[in-house]
């Protein structure tokens, strides 16, 4: 629980916000070795340990742990659930002051609000400056937002497969997901917490649509092609004839077991509202004015050549702004077949780059 | 000067002529040899651009700030006079338009260092004259069909181009193999040349 109320971009205030977090590795006595990892849209604080609901390994266990690229023998890794989410931090499923769940009474959030929550957590921990802030996708947005709005709080900023603003296409895909949730009769204006009927069908469709954007066309073709699912011929019906359909349905229904539909609405909205330049007078370079002339953080941007959700051009856009601001920035486009999801998957070049940047 | 490892002679000439504490952009910085030397020996704010991702990774591991990019395309994104010096070592002859590249170097940097292999070196001339084939020499070791060098240039050509552009020569250094040689007859005798340039005001 944060000791101070959280003032939000909407003008509203969260009087008492809870931030759920996990840590890995020892914090050095001088508190100089803390790395904050920011999670993506549907991620959570279980970056390097078993998820309590699904029983699956942490979402970035291949990157975080003893001897891993983000080495918990060296670093104290902090990963917190963002506000608005549903794994223990304050969100729409939490109780409002009247004791009932917020539902749609929860204030609309921004990425910067999430970062304010994370900085509040760092304040409680007495960590004045992070060794690094690291994030992929929406986690990268938080890392950039932290660098822009709290320039003294991180010495290194690593944003992977991310962007400084949501494009029309990004917003469009999210709107499909939100409409699917809100069209589900069980959604009932977000007031569904009292009984067991939750808008799972809508949330599953939202997840299916989003999941397509995380993969590359070549990746999907390679994994599924036009292969049929457990059958020799087409059924001339609407079962999941194709493997890719079966896969998406599985992804969708699995997701509803661990995620709250209203949280999905709020977090996608926060991502759509994200435009780092807009909140700094319209010029992205001005967002990084606190890092001019080598005095600020070292930045490292990484993109993937098959990511069409946040393509390389978006990372380059950030790099140009950082250069214009005179900030210390590195950038690399890595080749990986998996599309946007490459940051979560087996990409040895990413492991090397992350380790090299954190140790360099 | 204390050095861990000897720099290539053209890079050493560049390093000796960079004022400590300045801002430098090395275009085509490779594994960051010059940049880390400048940072460690001369407290230079050293930045790089490199087209190969593996080499960018190695620079990042050394704690350097290097952006993956194609100089032909991405140099235009840097602000005017963002650096005290720009460096283009052994890369001019690979540019799509070396003349445009020179303009960019002197737009982004107040001064520019350019090094390149001299196509008029006597070995190259001899190979072409008597062999009748595109030269493959120790300075130009790759066959014509696979070399990145799409714009071979001689010292005389280079001098003519910069004169046309109104660019001033602040210094020049010539090398045969590892050895520095005098400017006399450099267009015959030098395998490599380094020029320090500025834009006439």
Interface residues (C-beta under 8 A of the other chain):
Chain A: X293 X294 X298 X299 X300 X316 X319 X320 X323 X324 X326 X328 X329 X330 X331 X332 X333 X334 X335 X349 X352 X353 X355 X356 X357 X359 X360
Chain B: X45 X47 X53 X54 X56 X57 X58 X59 X60 X61 X62 X63 X64 X65 X66 X67 X68 X69 X74 X77 X78 X79 X82
